[in-house]
Amino acid sequence: MQTDIHKNGAKAKKRGSAMPVRERILVAAGDLFHRQGIRGVGVEAIAEAARTNKMTLYRYFESKDELIAEWVRGIVAHKEEEWKDLTAKHVGNPQALLQDWSRRTAAKLRAMEERGSALGNALAELPDPEHPARRVIQDHKIREHKRVVRLCKAAGFQDPVLAANLFSMLLEGAHSCAQCIGMRQIGEHLVQVVDLMVENTRQQRLLAEYPTAL
């Protein structure tokens, strides 16, 4: 364990000696949570990996649970930034946005076969529905589902709610099916389903505009 702590401390140092203490703590916590699990890591180990002490850690985070919640907020914030990037790249083209989203998601699922999902692992380790980190994750999932519903509607899908629900079922079931199917293949299925829905919508629009074209 000491070896892992020193390795993580070295990582934090390598990322910038001028990194603020609060950020160092979050980086060290994230590294340790990934390696040893959220429940398997104590605040003393996190503080040592961040090159500080437990007293300083508690100045920034009143409890380990609040530290976990803030770490999760950082992951969610990164996901929100990615949605902003997708939106900026595909202004006025929700179909292309959904296709780009499906491909980015598939790439993440491929990577998760090796390291797992940070949010998925957090949910598994935090069964208490009132845990602050769990509430952050659940709120994020609800927002993301509503966003995908709006995009499916804007893309002209015949049943946007059903489409968004199907995407959610694929993604939520990815972890359960990792052994029998593999997350890589689930990502490929997501891309295929989105592409199929986009193509079907295009064909329907073409048929409506030019009844004899097909």
Secondary structure by P-SEA (a helix, b strand, c coil): caaaaaaaaaaaaaacccccaaaaaaaaaaaaaaacccccccaaaaaaaacccaaaaaaacccaaaaaaaaaaaaaaaaaaaaaaaaaaccccaaaaaaaaaaaaaaaaaaaaccccaaaaaaaaccccccaaaaaaaaaaaaaaaaaaaaaaaaccccaaaaaaaaaaaaaacccccccccaaaaaaaaaaaaaaaaaaaaaaaaaaaccccc
